[in-house]
Amino acid sequence: MNTAEKIYQGVQDFPEPLALEVLHFVEFLRLKNQPSINQELEQKIQQGINQSDSDLGITVDDEYVDKLNQRVQQRLDVSRTN
C-alpha cells in the first residue's frame, strides 16, 4: 500500500470537519511547493527572450524584462484564483 492509500484509509472515518482540515492541509502543501513551478516557468520565459533576442540581433533592457515578468506573475496570480 502506498502513502496516498494509507492517508485515504486513515481519514475515511474522520468526521467531515476533520476531513476538511486534512484537505486544506493538502492544498496548502500543494500551493507551498508551487513557487518552484513558477520559477521554472520564469526561467523558460527568460530563456525564450534571450534566444529570440540573439536570433533577432537585438537586446532587451532590464526594465522591459522586469515589466514582462510582472505581467507573467499577474497572469499566474489570476490563473490561481480561477
PDB file as gemmi writes it, atoms N, CA and C in Angstrom:
CRYST1    1.000    1.000    1.000  90.00  90.00  90.00 P 1                      
ATOM      1  N   MET A   1       0.857  -1.182   0.000  1.00  0.00           N  
ATOM      2  CA  MET A   1       0.000   0.000   0.000  1.00  0.00           C  
ATOM      3  C   MET A   1       0.903   1.245   0.000  1.00  0.00           C  
ATOM      4  N   ASN A   2       0.607   2.187  -0.918  1.00  0.00           N  
ATOM      5  CA  ASN A   2       1.437   3.386  -0.972  1.00  0.00           C  
ATOM      6  C   ASN A   2       0.949   4.436   0.035  1.00  0.00           C  
ATOM      7  N   THR A   3       1.687   5.510   0.142  1.00  0.00           N  
ATOM      8  CA  THR A   3       1.392   6.540   1.142  1.00  0.00           C  
ATOM      9  C   THR A   3       0.025   7.166   0.940  1.00  0.00           C  
ATOM     10  N   ALA A   4      -0.329   7.468  -0.304  1.00  0.00           N  
ATOM     11  CA  ALA A   4      -1.632   8.088  -0.574  1.00  0.00           C  
ATOM     12  C   ALA A   4      -2.771   7.173  -0.121  1.00  0.00           C  
ATOM     13  N   GLU A   5      -2.622   5.872  -0.356  1.00  0.00           N  
ATOM     14  CA  GLU A   5      -3.637   4.916   0.076  1.00  0.00           C  
ATOM     15  C   GLU A   5      -3.731   4.854   1.598  1.00  0.00           C  
ATOM     16  N   LYS A   6      -2.595   4.939   2.272  1.00  0.00           N  
ATOM     17  CA  LYS A   6      -2.591   4.937   3.738  1.00  0.00           C  
ATOM     18  C   LYS A   6      -3.293   6.180   4.271  1.00  0.00           C  
ATOM     19  N   ILE A   7      -3.031   7.319   3.644  1.00  0.00           N  
ATOM     20  CA  ILE A   7      -3.696   8.563   4.070  1.00  0.00           C  
ATOM     21  C   ILE A   7      -5.198   8.431   3.860  1.00  0.00           C  
ATOM     22  N   TYR A   8      -5.579   7.939   2.685  1.00  0.00           N  
ATOM     23  CA  TYR A   8      -7.006   7.756   2.388  1.00  0.00           C  
ATOM     24  C   TYR A   8      -7.673   6.859   3.425  1.00  0.00           C  
ATOM     25  N   GLN A   9      -7.049   5.738   3.724  1.00  0.00           N  
ATOM     26  CA  GLN A   9      -7.594   4.819   4.722  1.00  0.00           C  
ATOM     27  C   GLN A   9      -7.701   5.488   6.089  1.00  0.00           C  
ATOM     28  N   GLY A  10      -6.684   6.281   6.404  1.00  0.00           N  
ATOM     29  CA  GLY A  10      -6.652   6.919   7.712  1.00  0.00           C  
ATOM     30  C   GLY A  10      -7.718   7.969   7.924  1.00  0.00           C  
ATOM     31  N   VAL A  11      -8.168   8.614   6.866  1.00  0.00           N  
ATOM     32  CA  VAL A  11      -9.138   9.704   7.023  1.00  0.00           C  
ATOM     33  C   VAL A  11     -10.564   9.290   6.691  1.00  0.00           C  
ATOM     34  N   GLN A  12     -10.777   8.074   6.254  1.00  0.00           N  
ATOM     35  CA  GLN A  12     -12.132   7.639   5.880  1.00  0.00           C  
ATOM     36  C   GLN A  12     -13.129   7.753   7.020  1.00  0.00           C  
ATOM     37  N   ASP A  13     -12.688   7.504   8.219  1.00  0.00           N  
ATOM     38  CA  ASP A  13     -13.609   7.535   9.365  1.00  0.00           C  
ATOM     39  C   ASP A  13     -13.657   8.888  10.060  1.00  0.00           C  
ATOM     40  N   PHE A  14     -12.931   9.862   9.548  1.00  0.00           N  
ATOM     41  CA  PHE A  14     -12.920  11.185  10.169  1.00  0.00           C  
ATOM     42  C   PHE A  14     -14.280  11.852   9.997  1.00  0.00           C  
ATOM     43  N   PRO A  15     -14.692  12.637  10.982  1.00  0.00           N  
ATOM     44  CA  PRO A  15     -15.881  13.471  10.774  1.00  0.00           C  
ATOM     45  C   PRO A  15     -15.566  14.536   9.711  1.00  0.00           C  
ATOM     46  N   GLU A  16     -16.588  15.023   9.064  1.00  0.00           N  
ATOM     47  CA  GLU A  16     -16.402  15.954   7.945  1.00  0.00           C  
ATOM     48  C   GLU A  16     -15.506  17.148   8.285  1.00  0.00           C  
ATOM     49  N   PRO A  17     -15.676  17.820   9.424  1.00  0.00           N  
ATOM     50  CA  PRO A  17     -14.798  18.970   9.712  1.00  0.00           C  
ATOM     51  C   PRO A  17     -13.313  18.587   9.772  1.00  0.00           C  
ATOM     52  N   LEU A  18     -13.019  17.433  10.324  1.00  0.00           N  
ATOM     53  CA  LEU A  18     -11.632  16.987  10.412  1.00  0.00           C  
ATOM     54  C   LEU A  18     -11.098  16.592   9.033  1.00  0.00           C  
ATOM     55  N   ALA A  19     -11.926  15.950   8.215  1.00  0.00           N  
ATOM     56  CA  ALA A  19     -11.527  15.596   6.849  1.00  0.00           C  
ATOM     57  C   ALA A  19     -11.248  16.862   6.036  1.00  0.00           C  
ATOM     58  N   LEU A  20     -12.056  17.898   6.235  1.00  0.00           N  
ATOM     59  CA  LEU A  20     -11.823  19.176   5.550  1.00  0.00           C  
ATOM     60  C   LEU A  20     -10.501  19.795   5.976  1.00  0.00           C  
ATOM     61  N   GLU A  21     -10.172  19.650   7.246  1.00  0.00           N  
ATOM     62  CA  GLU A  21      -8.896  20.181   7.734  1.00  0.00           C  
ATOM     63  C   GLU A  21      -7.716  19.482   7.036  1.00  0.00           C  
ATOM     64  N   VAL A  22      -7.831  18.165   6.855  1.00  0.00           N  
ATOM     65  CA  VAL A  22      -6.794  17.422   6.138  1.00  0.00           C  
ATOM     66  C   VAL A  22      -6.717  17.908   4.698  1.00  0.00           C  
ATOM     67  N   LEU A  23      -7.866  18.079   4.059  1.00  0.00           N  
ATOM     68  CA  LEU A  23      -7.901  18.565   2.676  1.00  0.00           C  
ATOM     69  C   LEU A  23      -7.246  19.938   2.567  1.00  0.00           C  
ATOM     70  N   HIS A  24      -7.542  20.826   3.490  1.00  0.00           N  
ATOM     71  CA  HIS A  24      -6.938  22.164   3.466  1.00  0.00           C  
ATOM     72  C   HIS A  24      -5.421  22.082   3.627  1.00  0.00           C  
ATOM     73  N   PHE A  25      -4.967  21.158   4.455  1.00  0.00           N  
ATOM     74  CA  PHE A  25      -3.528  20.994   4.636  1.00  0.00           C  
ATOM     75  C   PHE A  25      -2.884  20.493   3.344  1.00  0.00           C  
ATOM     76  N   VAL A  26      -3.529  19.558   2.675  1.00  0.00           N  
ATOM     77  CA  VAL A  26      -3.018  19.048   1.396  1.00  0.00           C  
ATOM     78  C   VAL A  26      -2.937  20.184   0.382  1.00  0.00           C  
ATOM     79  N   GLU A  27      -3.978  21.008   0.306  1.00  0.00           N  
ATOM     80  CA  GLU A  27      -3.977  22.144  -0.621  1.00  0.00           C  
ATOM     81  C   GLU A  27      -2.885  23.149  -0.263  1.00  0.00           C  
ATOM     82  N   PHE A  28      -2.684  23.363   1.036  1.00  0.00           N  
ATOM     83  CA  PHE A  28      -1.617  24.257   1.482  1.00  0.00           C  
ATOM     84  C   PHE A  28      -0.256  23.745   1.013  1.00  0.00           C  
ATOM     85  N   LEU A  29      -0.012  22.457   1.186  1.00  0.00           N  
ATOM     86  CA  LEU A  29       1.260  21.885   0.752  1.00  0.00           C  
ATOM     87  C   LEU A  29       1.450  22.019  -0.753  1.00  0.00           C  
ATOM     88  N   ARG A  30       0.384  21.827  -1.504  1.00  0.00           N  
ATOM     89  CA  ARG A  30       0.468  21.964  -2.960  1.00  0.00           C  
ATOM     90  C   ARG A  30       0.842  23.400  -3.337  1.00  0.00           C  
ATOM     91  N   LEU A  31       0.185  24.379  -2.726  1.00  0.00           N  
ATOM     92  CA  LEU A  31       0.481  25.785  -3.029  1.00  0.00           C  
ATOM     93  C   LEU A  31       1.871  26.180  -2.546  1.00  0.00           C  
ATOM     94  N   LYS A  32       2.254  25.664  -1.395  1.00  0.00           N  
ATOM     95  CA  LYS A  32       3.566  25.989  -0.832  1.00  0.00           C  
ATOM     96  C   LYS A  32       4.688  25.556  -1.765  1.00  0.00           C  
ATOM     97  N   ASN A  33       4.497  24.453  -2.438  1.00  0.00           N  
ATOM     98  CA  ASN A  33       5.518  23.927  -3.332  1.00  0.00           C  
ATOM     99  C   ASN A  33       5.386  24.440  -4.762  1.00  0.00           C  
ATOM    100  N   GLN A  34       4.390  25.251  -5.023  1.00  0.00           N  
ATOM    101  CA  GLN A  34       4.177  25.771  -6.370  1.00  0.00           C  
ATOM    102  C   GLN A  34       5.204  26.818  -6.795  1.00  0.00           C  
ATOM    103  N   PRO A  35       5.807  27.602  -5.883  1.00  0.00           N  
ATOM    104  CA  PRO A  35       6.789  28.587  -6.349  1.00  0.00           C  
ATOM    105  C   PRO A  35       7.893  27.984  -7.206  1.00  0.00           C  
ATOM    106  N   SER A  36       8.296  26.760  -6.944  1.00  0.00           N  
ATOM    107  CA  SER A  36       9.336  26.163  -7.779  1.00  0.00           C  
ATOM    108  C   SER A  36       8.838  26.012  -9.208  1.00  0.00           C  
ATOM    109  N   ILE A  37       7.545  25.732  -9.368  1.00  0.00           N  
ATOM    110  CA  ILE A  37       6.969  25.649 -10.705  1.00  0.00           C  
ATOM    111  C   ILE A  37       7.012  27.020 -11.360  1.00  0.00           C  
ATOM    112  N   ASN A  38       6.670  28.063 -10.602  1.00  0.00           N  
ATOM    113  CA  ASN A  38       6.706  29.418 -11.142  1.00  0.00           C  
ATOM    114  C   ASN A  38       8.126  29.830 -11.516  1.00  0.00           C  
ATOM    115  N   GLN A  39       9.107  29.433 -10.712  1.00  0.00           N  
ATOM    116  CA  GLN A  39      10.496  29.760 -11.025  1.00  0.00           C  
ATOM    117  C   GLN A  39      10.931  29.075 -12.314  1.00  0.00           C  
ATOM    118  N   GLU A  40      10.516  27.833 -12.503  1.00  0.00           N  
ATOM    119  CA  GLU A  40      10.847  27.126 -13.738  1.00  0.00           C  
ATOM    120  C   GLU A  40      10.234  27.838 -14.933  1.00  0.00           C  
ATOM    121  N   LEU A  41       8.982  28.267 -14.787  1.00  0.00           N  
ATOM    122  CA  LEU A  41       8.307  28.981 -15.865  1.00  0.00           C  
ATOM    123  C   LEU A  41       9.024  30.283 -16.185  1.00  0.00           C  
ATOM    124  N   GLU A  42       9.409  31.024 -15.157  1.00  0.00           N  
ATOM    125  CA  GLU A  42      10.123  32.282 -15.376  1.00  0.00           C  
ATOM    126  C   GLU A  42      11.462  32.038 -16.063  1.00  0.00           C  
ATOM    127  N   GLN A  43      12.152  30.959 -15.695  1.00  0.00           N  
ATOM    128  CA  GLN A  43      13.423  30.634 -16.345  1.00  0.00           C  
ATOM    129  C   GLN A  43      13.208  30.321 -17.815  1.00  0.00           C  
ATOM    130  N   LYS A  44      12.168  29.572 -18.130  1.00  0.00           N  
ATOM    131  CA  LYS A  44      11.876  29.233 -19.520  1.00  0.00           C  
ATOM    132  C   LYS A  44      11.519  30.485 -20.314  1.00  0.00           C  
ATOM    133  N   ILE A  45      10.773  31.374 -19.705  1.00  0.00           N  
ATOM    134  CA  ILE A  45      10.418  32.629 -20.372  1.00  0.00           C  
ATOM    135  C   ILE A  45      11.677  33.430 -20.646  1.00  0.00           C  
ATOM    136  N   GLN A  46      12.562  33.520 -19.652  1.00  0.00           N  
ATOM    137  CA  GLN A  46      13.809  34.269 -19.825  1.00  0.00           C  
ATOM    138  C   GLN A  46      14.667  33.625 -20.907  1.00  0.00           C  
ATOM    139  N   GLN A  47      14.731  32.301 -20.939  1.00  0.00           N  
ATOM    140  CA  GLN A  47      15.496  31.619 -21.984  1.00  0.00           C  
ATOM    141  C   GLN A  47      14.914  31.927 -23.358  1.00  0.00           C  
ATOM    142  N   GLY A  48      13.600  31.942 -23.453  1.00  0.00           N  
ATOM    143  CA  GLY A  48      12.944  32.281 -24.726  1.00  0.00           C  
ATOM    144  C   GLY A  48      13.249  33.695 -25.152  1.00  0.00           C  
ATOM    145  N   ILE A  49      13.240  34.623 -24.200  1.00  0.00           N  
ATOM    146  CA  ILE A  49      13.567  36.012 -24.508  1.00  0.00           C  
ATOM    147  C   ILE A  49      15.001  36.112 -24.999  1.00  0.00           C  
ATOM    148  N   ASN A  50      15.903  35.464 -24.272  1.00  0.00           N  
ATOM    149  CA  ASN A  50      17.312  35.515 -24.666  1.00  0.00           C  
ATOM    150  C   ASN A  50      17.529  34.907 -26.045  1.00  0.00           C  
ATOM    151  N   GLN A  51      16.861  33.786 -26.316  1.00  0.00           N  
ATOM    152  CA  GLN A  51      17.004  33.124 -27.613  1.00  0.00           C  
ATOM    153  C   GLN A  51      16.460  34.012 -28.728  1.00  0.00           C  
ATOM    154  N   SER A  52      15.287  34.595 -28.507  1.00  0.00           N  
ATOM    155  CA  SER A  52      14.708  35.443 -29.557  1.00  0.00           C  
ATOM    156  C   SER A  52      15.550  36.692 -29.766  1.00  0.00           C  
ATOM    157  N   ASP A  53      16.112  37.222 -28.670  1.00  0.00           N  
ATOM    158  CA  ASP A  53      16.992  38.383 -28.802  1.00  0.00           C  
ATOM    159  C   ASP A  53      18.192  38.054 -29.677  1.00  0.00           C  
ATOM    160  N   SER A  54      18.807  36.916 -29.416  1.00  0.00           N  
ATOM    161  CA  SER A  54      20.000  36.568 -30.189  1.00  0.00           C  
ATOM    162  C   SER A  54      19.630  36.249 -31.632  1.00  0.00           C  
ATOM    163  N   ASP A  55      18.467  35.633 -31.844  1.00  0.00           N  
ATOM    164  CA  ASP A  55      18.034  35.330 -33.208  1.00  0.00           C  
ATOM    165  C   ASP A  55      17.733  36.602 -33.997  1.00  0.00           C  
ATOM    166  N   LEU A  56      17.192  37.594 -33.302  1.00  0.00           N  
ATOM    167  CA  LEU A  56      16.829  38.833 -33.981  1.00  0.00           C  
ATOM    168  C   LEU A  56      17.966  39.851 -33.999  1.00  0.00           C  
ATOM    169  N   GLY A  57      18.996  39.567 -33.235  1.00  0.00           N  
ATOM    170  CA  GLY A  57      20.119  40.507 -33.177  1.00  0.00           C  
ATOM    171  C   GLY A  57      19.805  41.771 -32.414  1.00  0.00           C  
ATOM    172  N   ILE A  58      18.863  41.678 -31.439  1.00  0.00           N  
ATOM    173  CA  ILE A  58      18.526  42.846 -30.621  1.00  0.00           C  
ATOM    174  C   ILE A  58      18.775  42.513 -29.155  1.00  0.00           C  
ATOM    175  N   THR A  59      18.802  43.532 -28.336  1.00  0.00           N  
ATOM    176  CA  THR A  59      18.917  43.337 -26.895  1.00  0.00           C  
ATOM    177  C   THR A  59      17.713  43.974 -26.223  1.00  0.00           C  
ATOM    178  N   VAL A  60      17.333  43.400 -25.098  1.00  0.00           N  
ATOM    179  CA  VAL A  60      16.197  43.904 -24.333  1.00  0.00           C  
ATOM    180  C   VAL A  60      16.742  44.389 -22.999  1.00  0.00           C  
ATOM    181  N   ASP A  61      16.344  45.599 -22.604  1.00  0.00           N  
ATOM    182  CA  ASP A  61      16.870  46.123 -21.344  1.00  0.00           C  
ATOM    183  C   ASP A  61      16.162  45.492 -20.143  1.00  0.00           C  
ATOM    184  N   ASP A  62      16.780  45.676 -18.981  1.00  0.00           N  
ATOM    185  CA  ASP A  62      16.278  45.062 -17.751  1.00  0.00           C  
ATOM    186  C   ASP A  62      14.873  45.547 -17.396  1.00  0.00           C  
ATOM    187  N   GLU A  63      14.574  46.792 -17.679  1.00  0.00           N  
ATOM    188  CA  GLU A  63      13.259  47.337 -17.358  1.00  0.00           C  
ATOM    189  C   GLU A  63      12.164  46.590 -18.135  1.00  0.00           C  
ATOM    190  N   TYR A  64      12.439  46.318 -19.404  1.00  0.00           N  
ATOM    191  CA  TYR A  64      11.477  45.567 -20.219  1.00  0.00           C  
ATOM    192  C   TYR A  64      11.260  44.170 -19.643  1.00  0.00           C  
ATOM    193  N   VAL A  65      12.328  43.508 -19.269  1.00  0.00           N  
ATOM    194  CA  VAL A  65      12.237  42.159 -18.703  1.00  0.00           C  
ATOM    195  C   VAL A  65      11.477  42.186 -17.386  1.00  0.00           C  
ATOM    196  N   ASP A  66      11.730  43.190 -16.547  1.00  0.00           N  
ATOM    197  CA  ASP A  66      11.010  43.323 -15.281  1.00  0.00           C  
ATOM    198  C   ASP A  66       9.515  43.485 -15.516  1.00  0.00           C  
ATOM    199  N   LYS A  67       9.159  44.330 -16.477  1.00  0.00           N  
ATOM    200  CA  LYS A  67       7.740  44.540 -16.786  1.00  0.00           C  
ATOM    201  C   LYS A  67       7.109  43.257 -17.324  1.00  0.00           C  
ATOM    202  N   LEU A  68       7.844  42.541 -18.155  1.00  0.00           N  
ATOM    203  CA  LEU A  68       7.349  41.282 -18.688  1.00  0.00           C  
ATOM    204  C   LEU A  68       7.148  40.269 -17.562  1.00  0.00           C  
ATOM    205  N   ASN A  69       8.101  40.180 -16.651  1.00  0.00           N  
ATOM    206  CA  ASN A  69       7.970  39.267 -15.509  1.00  0.00           C  
ATOM    207  C   ASN A  69       6.776  39.635 -14.644  1.00  0.00           C  
ATOM    208  N   GLN A  70       6.528  40.936 -14.472  1.00  0.00           N  
ATOM    209  CA  GLN A  70       5.369  41.371 -13.691  1.00  0.00           C  
ATOM    210  C   GLN A  70       4.076  40.933 -14.367  1.00  0.00           C  
ATOM    211  N   ARG A  71       4.015  41.071 -15.693  1.00  0.00           N  
ATOM    212  CA  ARG A  71       2.819  40.656 -16.430  1.00  0.00           C  
ATOM    213  C   ARG A  71       2.609  39.151 -16.313  1.00  0.00           C  
ATOM    214  N   VAL A  72       3.681  38.389 -16.396  1.00  0.00           N  
ATOM    215  CA  VAL A  72       3.579  36.940 -16.258  1.00  0.00           C  
ATOM    216  C   VAL A  72       3.087  36.590 -14.855  1.00  0.00           C  
ATOM    217  N   GLN A  73       3.643  37.233 -13.847  1.00  0.00           N  
ATOM    218  CA  GLN A  73       3.227  36.965 -12.465  1.00  0.00           C  
ATOM    219  C   GLN A  73       1.761  37.310 -12.265  1.00  0.00           C  
ATOM    220  N   GLN A  74       1.297  38.425 -12.842  1.00  0.00           N  
ATOM    221  CA  GLN A  74      -0.105  38.799 -12.725  1.00  0.00           C  
ATOM    222  C   GLN A  74      -1.004  37.736 -13.352  1.00  0.00           C  
ATOM    223  N   ARG A  75      -0.593  37.232 -14.508  1.00  0.00           N  
ATOM    224  CA  ARG A  75      -1.397  36.194 -15.159  1.00  0.00           C  
ATOM    225  C   ARG A  75      -1.395  34.904 -14.355  1.00  0.00           C  
ATOM    226  N   LEU A  76      -0.261  34.566 -13.744  1.00  0.00           N  
ATOM    227  CA  LEU A  76      -0.215  33.376 -12.889  1.00  0.00           C  
ATOM    228  C   LEU A  76      -1.122  33.550 -11.689  1.00  0.00           C  
ATOM    229  N   ASP A  77      -1.117  34.746 -11.099  1.00  0.00           N  
ATOM    230  CA  ASP A  77      -1.975  35.012  -9.948  1.00  0.00           C  
ATOM    231  C   ASP A  77      -3.443  34.882 -10.320  1.00  0.00           C  
ATOM    232  N   VAL A  78      -3.805  35.401 -11.487  1.00  0.00           N  
ATOM    233  CA  VAL A  78      -5.190  35.322 -11.938  1.00  0.00           C  
ATOM    234  C   VAL A  78      -5.581  33.867 -12.195  1.00  0.00           C  
ATOM    235  N   SER A  79      -4.668  33.102 -12.806  1.00  0.00           N  
ATOM    236  CA  SER A  79      -4.996  31.697 -13.100  1.00  0.00           C  
ATOM    237  C   SER A  79      -5.144  30.884 -11.824  1.00  0.00           C  
ATOM    238  N   ARG A  80      -4.452  31.244 -10.763  1.00  0.00           N  
ATOM    239  CA  ARG A  80      -4.560  30.524  -9.486  1.00  0.00           C  
ATOM    240  C   ARG A  80      -5.912  30.762  -8.838  1.00  0.00           C  
ATOM    241  N   THR A  81      -6.464  31.959  -9.027  1.00  0.00           N  
ATOM    242  CA  THR A  81      -7.729  32.291  -8.376  1.00  0.00           C  
ATOM    243  C   THR A  81      -8.907  31.716  -9.137  1.00  0.00           C  
ATOM    244  N   ASN A  82      -8.700  31.289 -10.359  1.00  0.00           N  
ATOM    245  CA  ASN A  82      -9.818  30.720 -11.148  1.00  0.00           C  
ATOM    246  C   ASN A  82      -9.943  29.250 -10.963  1.00  0.00           C  
TER     247      ASN A  82                                                      
END                                                                             
